[in-house]
Amino acid sequence: MPSPAVVLSTGPSGRICNPAAWAALTAGELPIDAVQAGLMAAESDPECIDIGYGGRPDNEGWLSLDAAIMDGARHRAGSVAGLKGCKNPIAVARKVLETTPHVLLVGEGARKFATAHGFPDEGPLLTDTARAAYQKFLAGEARPTFTGHSHDTVGCCAVDAHGDLAVGCSTSGLDFKLPGRVGDSPIIGSGLYVDNAVGAATCMGMGEQMMQVCLAYRIVASMERGLSPQEACEEAVRALLRRRAGVSGIHCTVVALAKDGTSGGASSYPEDVYYRSSSADDGTVCVRALQVKVGDVA
Ligand code: GLY
């Protein structure tokens, strides 16, 4: 039975990612190409402060970017972590998927691979806004925060009319992070996961917490057991809060998309939204992710 085509994106920068991915999907591109197109649009936009060119630097003043992409139809993934000198890490992650037998390239190796595939080294790449934020960090007026809403990520899931799925995730990570710090976004099963027979999921928030419970894999596995995307998202946030009970102020927002085009989203925070595009939505809509409260975890 044909599925309705749907695209979901997390985070404030999902407002840029989702319409670009939806335009590509409705133009007949594959879900993986649509996800890449959406994430590249957000990565290239200097106003998107959580991803790509507009992102915040590490504590040495360098943009160091993480991204991953996974194709449901082939069950193949590619990712990069700690990539410097490049605005579009999702395009490099896609090259890893398409041209190597590997899944994840990091740091200097990722940089060399990017150069070899035509992505020139563009240096620290800070926008004026990011440079001003870094000056505040150097002056002691800003610091990396491990609890609360400290940074966002753009995760994007797409399903086409054939029921084929893809997912991608891109982030500049924790603001002013320790050089070498990597969060959940480029880790398959943590920041993103897709099973073409079931659905896709992706996460936004504090990677240190989410990557210790393989959150995106958990959501897809719950959907495989019969939970709806909404139920699976709520169960995953509840499970995270239960397992990290000693940690206060965990920020975690998840979205999921099933093969049949149904979708859902949940958050540990009250205000987080995600973006959804489908023909039923008549374009792109902003949806509040249902908050899972600490009291819900018992
Ligand atoms: N969720 C992105 C990160 O923690 O780096």
Residues whose N, C-alpha, C, O or C-beta is under 5 A from the ligand:
A	BS01	LIG	T153 T171 G173 L174 G183 D184 S185 M204 G205 M206 G207 E208
